[in-house]
Amino acid sequence: MHLHHSGEFYPYGFPAVIRSNSPLVISAAQESWGDWPKLFDEAAVEVRCLVAESPATESPPATPVFRAQGHLLTAVADLENYFCCDLQRGFGFAWVTQATAANTGYLRYHVLEAATTTLLETLYLASVHAACLVLDGHGVLLSGDSGAGKSSLAYACARRGWTYCSDDGSCLVRKGSGRIVIGDPGLFRFRSTAGQLFPEFRGMKDSRRGNGKPTIEVRTSSLPTIRTTREAHIDHIVFLNRGNTGNVRLRRVPASETSSRLYFCPWPAELAFTEEQRAAVERLAEAPAYELHYRELDGAVDRLEQLVRGGLQ
């Protein structure tokens, strides 16, 4: 099968070559990463996505199931929709039907972005489940489980003049000795209840992300007052604990606890890069860390601003 269509893109600033026999795949990659500049001069990862002749179907395939052994990873939705990645060589290939290729949302989330970011992470990055913002040149990570309020608090900070970097997935650059995090500031992703917190989002309908969760997606390009950046040096880490109490307080978290709360390794432990990822997260954990107990967003933002500007005793 001839792969006549190709393009080089820069997800998270790293080069990635996408090849396919279908222009739909390149168009989807352009939608995902077309506005990213090249930030890092590293070897490119390559993903080939082959589109097979097949009759159209009314519904997309199921969510892929991931399995890995050694340096090989597979993600299988069904017999005709799957991909495989070589985690050491930075190479992957996908096989999808025409119906899947035409479903741009599914193709981007479950195939192209999943395969490409997997390869980039295993070679160059370490992901942390946290939002990232910058105030007065100081980067702050807001970490927490799904539903902890990362996106809402990140947006509340951005409305108050903070610079927005990421609302969920932040990627720590493994190379070097600093604490540089790369984020995707193109979107805010809110729970369907966002209109109850922010009047400007009332009446907006949620959609289903690739993971099936109802989500209100708002492009930062539609929010002219929001400042954005793609990277930040992290000076503070804050774990979110949103409860029913009205008291806003910060509790200092020791570095040993910080590292264990931030680091999660889904990859086979036998691979060498897992140690590099752990070392990068431990380097990140050298930044002062706190647990923020709060209920109301305004009080939480006030407390975070005090922290960054040195107003805490």
C-alpha positions as CSV (number, residue, x, y, z in Angstrom):
1,M,0.0,0.0,0.0
2,H,1.5,3.3,-1.1
3,L,1.6,6.1,1.5
4,H,1.4,9.1,-0.8
5,H,0.3,11.6,1.9
6,S,2.6,12.8,4.7
7,G,3.4,15.7,6.9
8,E,5.7,16.7,9.7
9,F,4.0,18.1,12.8
10,Y,5.3,19.3,16.2
11,P,3.1,18.0,19.1
12,Y,4.4,19.5,22.3
13,G,7.2,21.0,20.1
14,F,8.8,17.7,19.1
15,P,8.9,16.5,15.5
16,A,6.5,13.8,14.4
17,V,6.1,12.5,10.9
18,I,2.7,11.2,9.9
19,R,2.3,9.1,6.8
20,S,-0.9,7.6,5.2
21,N,-2.6,6.5,2.0
22,S,-5.5,8.9,2.9
23,P,-5.6,12.7,3.0
24,L,-8.1,12.4,5.8
25,V,-5.4,11.3,8.2
26,I,-3.1,14.3,7.4
27,S,-6.0,16.7,7.7
28,A,-6.8,15.2,11.2
29,A,-3.1,15.6,12.2
30,Q,-3.2,19.2,11.0
31,E,-6.3,19.8,13.2
32,S,-4.5,18.4,16.2
33,W,-1.0,20.0,15.8
34,G,-1.1,22.4,12.9
35,D,-0.5,25.4,15.2
36,W,2.4,24.0,17.1
37,P,5.9,25.4,16.3
38,K,9.1,23.3,16.5
39,L,10.6,23.8,20.0
40,F,13.0,20.9,20.3
41,D,15.6,19.6,17.9
42,E,15.2,15.9,18.5
43,A,14.8,12.8,16.2
44,A,11.3,12.6,14.8
45,V,8.9,9.9,15.8
46,E,7.0,8.3,12.9
47,V,3.4,7.1,12.8
48,R,1.9,5.4,9.7
49,C,-1.8,5.2,9.5
50,L,-3.2,2.9,6.8
51,V,-6.9,3.3,5.8
52,A,-8.5,0.2,4.4
53,E,-11.3,-0.2,1.9
54,S,-14.4,-1.0,3.9
55,P,-18.2,-0.3,3.9
56,A,-19.4,2.6,6.0
57,T,-20.8,2.0,9.5
58,E,-23.1,4.1,11.5
59,S,-21.1,4.0,14.8
60,P,-17.4,4.3,15.6
61,P,-15.5,1.3,17.0
62,A,-15.1,0.8,20.7
63,T,-12.5,2.4,22.9
64,P,-9.2,0.7,22.2
65,V,-7.7,-1.7,24.8
66,F,-4.0,-1.1,25.5
67,R,-1.5,-4.0,26.2
68,A,2.2,-3.9,26.4
69,Q,5.1,-6.3,26.8
70,G,8.8,-5.4,26.5
71,H,9.1,-2.5,24.0
72,L,5.9,-3.3,22.1
73,L,2.5,-1.7,22.8
74,T,-0.8,-2.5,21.1
75,A,-4.1,-0.6,21.2
76,V,-7.0,-2.7,19.7
77,A,-10.5,-1.5,19.2
78,D,-11.6,-4.4,16.9
79,L,-10.2,-6.5,14.1
80,E,-10.0,-3.6,11.7
81,N,-9.1,-0.7,14.0
82,Y,-5.9,-0.9,16.0
83,F,-2.3,0.4,16.3
84,C,1.1,-0.9,17.4
85,C,4.0,1.1,18.7
86,D,7.7,0.3,19.1
87,L,8.5,2.2,22.3
88,Q,12.3,2.1,21.8
89,R,12.5,3.1,18.2
90,G,9.8,5.8,18.1
91,F,7.8,4.1,15.4
92,G,4.2,3.1,15.2
93,F,1.6,2.0,12.6
94,A,-2.2,2.0,12.7
95,W,-4.8,0.3,10.6
96,V,-8.3,1.8,10.4
97,T,-11.4,1.6,8.3
98,Q,-12.6,4.4,6.0
99,A,-15.5,5.0,8.4
100,T,-13.0,5.5,11.3
101,A,-10.8,7.8,9.2
102,A,-13.9,9.9,8.4
103,N,-14.8,10.2,12.1
104,T,-12.2,12.9,12.8
105,G,-12.8,13.1,16.5
106,Y,-12.3,9.4,17.1
107,L,-9.3,9.2,14.7
108,R,-7.5,12.1,16.4
109,Y,-8.2,11.1,20.0
110,H,-7.9,7.3,19.9
111,V,-5.4,6.8,17.1
112,L,-3.2,9.7,16.0
113,E,-2.9,11.5,19.3
114,A,-2.7,8.3,21.3
115,A,0.0,6.7,19.2
116,T,2.1,9.9,18.7
117,T,2.0,11.2,22.3
118,T,2.8,7.6,23.5
119,L,6.0,7.6,21.4
120,L,6.9,11.1,22.4
121,E,6.4,10.4,26.1
122,T,8.5,7.2,26.1
123,L,11.4,9.0,24.3
124,Y,11.3,12.6,25.6
125,L,8.7,13.4,28.2
126,A,7.1,12.5,31.6
127,S,3.4,13.2,32.0
128,V,1.9,14.5,35.2
129,H,-1.8,14.8,35.8
130,A,-1.9,18.5,36.5
131,A,-2.9,21.9,35.2
132,C,-0.1,24.5,34.7
133,L,-0.2,28.3,34.9
134,V,2.3,31.2,35.3
135,L,2.1,34.3,37.5
136,D,4.8,36.9,37.5
137,G,7.2,34.5,35.8
138,H,6.6,31.7,38.3
139,G,5.1,28.4,37.1
140,V,2.5,26.6,39.2
141,L,1.2,23.0,38.8
142,L,-2.3,22.3,40.1
143,S,-2.4,18.5,40.6
144,G,-5.4,16.3,41.5
145,D,-7.5,13.4,40.5
146,S,-10.1,13.6,37.8
147,G,-12.9,15.9,39.1
148,A,-10.7,17.7,41.6
149,G,-11.3,21.0,40.0
150,K,-8.1,21.6,38.0
151,S,-9.8,23.1,34.9
152,S,-12.1,25.3,36.9
153,L,-9.4,26.7,39.2
154,A,-7.0,27.1,36.2
155,Y,-9.6,29.2,34.4
156,A,-10.4,31.2,37.5
157,C,-6.7,32.0,37.7
158,A,-6.5,32.9,34.0
159,R,-9.5,35.3,34.4
160,R,-7.5,37.1,37.1
161,G,-4.5,37.6,34.8
162,W,-2.5,34.4,35.2
163,T,-0.9,33.0,32.0
164,Y,-2.5,29.7,31.0
165,C,-0.4,26.7,29.9
166,S,-2.5,23.5,30.5
167,D,-5.7,22.5,32.2
168,D,-5.1,18.7,32.6
169,G,-2.1,17.0,31.0
170,S,1.3,18.7,31.6
171,C,4.4,17.1,30.2
172,L,7.8,17.4,31.9
173,V,10.8,17.6,29.6
174,R,13.2,14.8,30.7
175,K,16.3,16.3,29.0
176,G,18.2,18.8,30.9
177,S,18.4,19.7,34.6
178,G,15.4,22.1,34.9
179,R,11.8,21.8,35.7
180,I,10.3,22.7,32.3
181,V,6.8,21.7,31.6
182,I,5.1,21.7,28.2
183,G,1.3,22.2,27.9
184,D,-1.4,22.6,25.3
185,P,-3.0,26.0,25.9
186,G,-5.3,25.8,23.0
187,L,-8.3,24.5,25.0
188,F,-10.1,24.6,28.3
189,R,-12.0,21.4,29.0
190,F,-14.8,21.8,31.6
191,R,-17.3,19.5,33.2
192,S,-20.9,20.1,32.0
193,T,-21.6,22.1,35.1
194,A,-19.2,24.9,34.1
195,G,-22.0,27.3,33.4
196,Q,-22.9,27.2,37.1
197,L,-19.4,28.6,38.0
198,F,-18.8,30.9,35.0
199,P,-21.8,32.9,33.6
200,E,-20.0,33.2,30.2
201,F,-20.4,29.5,29.6
202,R,-24.1,29.2,30.5
203,G,-26.1,27.6,27.7
204,M,-23.1,26.0,26.1
205,K,-23.8,22.3,25.2
206,D,-21.3,19.7,26.2
207,S,-19.9,17.1,23.8
208,R,-18.4,13.7,24.2
209,R,-14.7,13.6,24.3
210,G,-12.9,10.6,22.9
211,N,-12.9,9.1,26.3
212,G,-16.7,9.3,26.5
213,K,-16.9,12.0,29.2
214,P,-19.3,14.9,28.7
215,T,-17.1,17.9,28.3
216,I,-17.5,21.6,27.4
217,E,-14.6,22.5,25.2
218,V,-13.7,26.2,24.9
219,R,-10.9,27.4,22.6
220,T,-8.7,30.0,24.2
221,S,-8.6,31.8,20.8
222,S,-12.3,32.7,21.6
223,L,-11.3,34.2,25.0
224,P,-9.3,37.4,24.0
225,T,-8.5,38.4,27.6
226,I,-6.7,35.0,28.4
227,R,-3.0,35.0,28.0
228,T,-1.3,31.7,27.1
229,T,2.1,30.0,26.9
230,R,3.3,26.6,25.8
231,E,6.0,26.1,28.4
232,A,6.7,27.1,32.0
233,H,9.4,26.6,34.6
234,I,7.8,25.1,37.7
235,D,8.4,26.9,41.0
236,H,5.4,25.6,43.0
237,I,3.3,22.4,43.1
238,V,-0.2,22.5,44.6
239,F,-2.4,19.4,45.2
240,L,-6.0,20.3,45.2
241,N,-8.4,19.2,48.0
242,R,-11.8,20.8,47.3
243,G,-14.2,20.1,50.2
244,N,-17.2,21.5,51.9
245,T,-15.4,23.8,54.4
246,G,-15.1,27.4,53.6
247,N,-11.7,27.8,55.1
248,V,-8.9,28.2,52.6
249,R,-5.5,26.8,53.8
250,L,-2.3,25.4,52.5
251,R,-0.5,22.5,54.0
252,R,3.2,21.9,53.1
253,V,3.9,18.6,51.4
254,P,7.3,16.9,51.8
255,A,9.3,16.1,48.7
256,S,9.1,12.4,49.2
257,E,5.3,12.5,49.3
258,T,5.3,14.9,46.3
259,S,7.2,12.5,44.1
260,S,4.9,9.6,44.9
261,R,1.7,11.6,44.3
262,L,2.9,12.9,40.9
263,Y,4.6,9.9,39.4
264,F,2.6,7.2,37.6
265,C,4.2,4.7,35.3
266,P,1.9,2.8,32.9
267,W,4.8,1.3,30.9
268,P,6.6,-2.0,31.4
269,A,9.1,-1.5,34.2
270,E,11.8,-3.3,32.3
271,L,12.3,-0.4,29.9
272,A,15.1,2.0,30.7
273,F,13.1,5.1,30.1
274,T,10.9,4.5,33.1
275,E,13.9,5.3,35.3
276,E,14.5,8.5,33.3
277,Q,10.9,9.5,33.9
278,R,11.1,8.8,37.6
279,A,14.2,10.9,37.8
280,A,12.6,13.7,36.0
281,V,9.6,13.7,38.4
282,E,11.9,13.5,41.4
283,R,13.6,16.6,40.0
284,L,10.2,18.3,39.6
285,A,9.4,17.3,43.2
286,E,12.3,19.5,44.4
287,A,9.9,22.5,43.9
288,P,8.0,23.5,47.1
289,A,4.7,21.6,47.3
290,Y,1.5,22.3,49.1
291,E,-2.0,20.8,49.5
292,L,-4.7,23.5,49.0
293,H,-7.9,23.0,50.9
294,Y,-10.7,25.2,49.5
295,R,-14.3,25.5,48.5
296,E,-14.8,28.8,46.7
297,L,-12.7,29.6,43.6
298,D,-12.0,33.3,44.5
299,G,-10.5,32.4,47.9
300,A,-8.4,29.7,46.3
301,V,-7.0,32.1,43.7
302,D,-6.3,34.7,46.4
303,R,-4.3,32.1,48.4
304,L,-2.4,31.0,45.3
305,E,-1.4,34.6,44.5
306,Q,-0.2,35.0,48.1
307,L,1.9,31.9,47.7
308,V,3.5,32.9,44.4
309,R,4.2,36.5,45.6
310,G,5.7,35.5,48.9
311,G,2.9,36.6,51.1
312,L,2.7,33.3,53.1
313,Q,4.4,33.1,56.5
